[in-house]
Amino acid sequence: MSRYMLLHIGFEMPTPEIMAAWNKWFEDVADRAVEHGGFHSGAREISHDGVKDLPMEAGSITGFSVIEADSLDEAVEIASGNPFIDSIRVYEISKQG
């Protein structure tokens, strides 16, 4: 079984309904979940052009989940049940060393 990083894209102020949908998804994937986390405002991006502040807005990466799945297709299927705001990016995590 491989690990996959789900990057949650999009932000809107959470309502009780949104939080209930997220909590249900967390429960539904608990047997596959390795870790979940969210990001706060105050992020910065470093590039060759320098450092810039990143606002929390519709296109922001706002959180992540690490799950275990047998394939990319299965990871996408698991992610599809998420109540995402804008989109979810799914990446297989490669093992180093």
N, C-alpha and C positions, 0 to 999 in steps of 0.2 A: 504494500500500500504506500502511496506517495503522499506528500504534503503539498497543499495548494494555498496560496495567498489570495484572498479575496479583498480587493480594494474597493471600498464603498465611496461612490462619487455623488456629490450633491448635498445641499444643506437647506433645511427649512426649520423653523422653530418647531420643536416637538410638541405635539398635542397628546392628550391622554390616549387617543385612538392610535396614533403613530407608535407611542411607547408600548402599547398593548400588542400591536402587530410585531414589533421587534422582539419583545419578550417571548411571544409564541414561537417565532422563528428560532431564537436561541434555544428554547426547550426542544423544538423539533430536531435540531442538529446536534444536540448535546453529545450523542454517541460518536459523532465524527469530529467534534470541535477540539482543537488543541489550545487555542487562545483567541480572545476577542479584545479589541481595544478601540478607543476613539481618540480623536485629536482635538485640542483646544485652539482657540485663536492665539495669535502670537507666533505663528510659524514663519520660517524664513526659507528662501531658496538661495542657494549658492550656485553661481555660474561663472563663466569666464568674464562676464560683464560686471560682476560684483555680487553684492548681497541685496536682496529686496524682501520686504515684508509680504506675506501672503495673507490676503483677507479670507475670512470664512464666508464663502458665497456659493452660488448654485453649482459651479464647476469644481469646487474644492474636493480634495480627498479628505473625507471626514472620519474614516475609520477603517478597520481591517478585521479580518477573521482568518485564522489559519485552520484549515480542515484537513482531514485525511480522506482520500478517495482512491479507487482503483485506477482511474483514468481521468484525463481532462474532461471528457464527455460527462462522466459521473459528477465531477466537481461542478461543472456548469449546471447540471440538473439540480444539484443541492443548492447552488447559489440562486437558481431561478425562483425558488420559493421565498426568497428574501424580499421584504417590503421596501426595496431600495427607493431612493429619492430620484436620482437621475440615471445611474447605471452602476454596474459592478464589473471590475476587471478581474479576470482569473488568470493567475500565473502558477505554473508548477515551480516549486522550490527545489533547486538543485542542491545536492549535498556536496559540501566542500571537504576536501581532505580525505 
